[in-house]
C-alpha cells in the first residue's frame, strides 16, 4: 500500500473516482434474503408487477456497494481514525442487476477538531452513478483522520 495521506495533504474540491462495480443478480437476491426481504428484491415475477418493472437492488445494498468503492478509493488511502456521520442519504434512481456503478467522492470541507488536535474532520459528498451517468445515490459523510503535525496551529 502507498503512504497514507494525513489531514494536511487532503485537498478540498478534488473528486476521487472509483469503480466500476457490476451489480450481480445473485448478490442482489442474497443481500435481500439476508437484510431486506421484499418481493421486488427477491422475485422476478413479483418485481415485474411493481413500478420497478423488474428485479431491483435494495437501497441498502446500494449503500453497501458504495461503501466498498469508498473504502477502496479513499478510506484505505488516508490515515483514518473513524467514520463519524452520514447525512442527506438519497436514493435517486433504482439500481438493477446488470448495472455498473461508479462512485465519485469529493471533499467539500475540512477542519481541525477543537478538542482533539491530533484529529481532523473531513466532509465528503459521495455520489454513485449507473453506466448511463445517471445519479443513483448520494449522501454526505464525515470522517476523522489523523493530523500529521498536531502540535502545529490549526488552519
Secondary structure, 3 states (H helix, E strand, C coil): CCCCECHHHCCCCCEEEEEEEECCHHHHHHHHHHHCCCHHHHCHHHHHCCCCCCCCCCHHHHHHHHHHHHHHHCHHHECEEEEEEEEEEEECCCCCCCCEEEEEEEEEEEEECCCCCCEEEEEEEEEEECCCCCEEEEEEEEEEEECCCCCCCCC
